[in-house]
Amino acid sequence: MADLNTSTPLYSMTNSRTNSMPDTLNHPIPDSIDAFEVDLDELETAEDFLDYFGVTFEPSIVHVNRLHILQRFHDYLGEIDEPPDSAAARYRLYADLLHGAYQDFVGSDARTEKVFRVFKMRAPRQVNVGLDQLLASASRNAPASLTEQPL
């Protein structure tokens, strides 16, 4: 795996995407991992995450795919063996991963990306069972009191 503490963004290196870090942010990059985690705990919506990490986005894309984008971001984070030690490097990595998660849905859709289990499920199979098979099964599994003939 690439050195995550380098200045080259991981997502840009692995997926040939451009760096998602803007020239200026609306807030300073946290100076400690603890401050970074506190900031993350305060984020609630997909827009909050995108704004925090300085990812430029189209509201209509986020409106339709917000859960898918956040789940893909979560999946990308889960692929990291060991996050960077510095808050700035971790922030940069997370920004790149979130940018990648967002970009996955810019030219695609939820059904194509298959982020959630429901989209990964196979189509249901059609099974034909004859009435005679159902009746035979029912009589074998019915309690004796229901199948006995009255005297």
Helices and strands as residue ranges (DSSP letters): H 10-15, H 33-42, H 46-52, H 59-78, H 87-104, H 110-113, H 117-120, H 131-141, H 144-147
